[in-house]
């Protein structure tokens, strides 16, 4: 867990209050601590091999979004097509 790896003691509260308690602790982390912790968690919990082909086709600015949002493999080509669509054409999308 991100907070525990940063030496933050996890509060002993009922499950119904745990999310709120952890959120309060998380927002106290510095942006650097939060980012580094999130990267560690992603590296431990996500297998990036299936996403490597997708990431190669996306601009770097969209890499974190692609890693954060669960995309079905079937949707990868649609995402790439949307990213590569000219702005003038995308404006007409409904």
C-alpha positions in Angstrom: 0.0 0.0 0.0 1.3 3.4 -1.0 0.7 5.1 2.4 2.3 2.2 4.4 5.4 2.2 2.1 5.8 5.9 3.0 5.7 5.1 6.7 2.2 6.4 7.3 0.3 4.4 9.9 -3.0 3.0 8.6 -5.8 4.1 10.9 -7.9 1.4 12.7 -11.3 2.6 11.7 -14.5 0.7 10.6 -14.5 -0.3 6.9 -17.2 2.3 6.3 -14.8 5.1 7.3 -11.6 3.7 5.9 -11.8 5.3 2.5 -12.2 8.8 4.0 -9.5 8.3 6.5 -7.0 7.1 3.9 -7.9 10.0 1.6 -7.2 12.5 4.3 -3.8 10.9 4.8 -3.1 10.7 1.1 -3.7 14.4 0.5 -1.0 15.2 3.1 1.7 13.6 1.0 3.8 15.9 -1.1 3.1 15.8 -4.8 6.5 14.1 -5.3 5.7 11.4 -2.7 2.3 10.8 -4.2 3.7 10.5 -7.7 6.6 8.2 -6.8 4.2 6.0 -4.7 1.7 5.8 -7.5 4.4 4.8 -10.0 5.7 2.1 -7.6 2.1 0.7 -7.2 1.6 0.7 -11.0 4.9 -1.1 -11.6 4.0 -3.7 -9.0 0.4 -4.3 -10.1 0.3 -3.7 -13.8 1.8 -5.8 -16.5 2.8 -3.3 -19.2 3.7 -5.8 -21.9 0.1 -5.8 -23.4 0.1 -2.0 -23.4 3.6 -1.5 -24.9 2.3 -1.5 -28.5 -0.4 1.0 -27.5 2.1 3.3 -25.7 4.4 3.3 -28.7 1.6 4.8 -30.8 0.5 7.4 -28.3 2.1 10.8 -27.6 4.0 10.8 -24.2 1.4 13.3 -22.9 -1.2 10.4 -23.0 0.9 7.6 -21.5 -0.3 8.1 -17.9 -3.9 8.2 -19.1 -3.5 5.0 -21.0 -1.9 3.4 -17.9 -4.6 4.7 -15.6 -7.8 3.9 -17.5 -8.6 0.3 -18.3 -8.8 -0.1 -22.1 -9.9 -3.3 -23.7 -7.4 -4.5 -26.3 -10.2 -4.2 -28.9 -10.4 -0.5 -28.2 -6.7 0.2 -28.7 -7.0 0.7 -32.4 -10.0 3.0 -32.0 -8.1 5.1 -29.5 -5.1 5.4 -31.9 -7.4 6.4 -34.7 -9.1 9.0 -32.6 -5.8 10.5 -31.5 -4.6 10.6 -35.1 -7.8 12.3 -36.3 -7.4 15.8 -37.6 -9.0 18.4 -35.3 -11.1 19.7 -38.1 -12.6 16.3 -38.6 -13.0 15.6 -34.8 -15.1 18.8 -34.3 -17.9 17.2 -36.4 -18.1 14.1 -34.1 -21.5 13.9 -32.4 
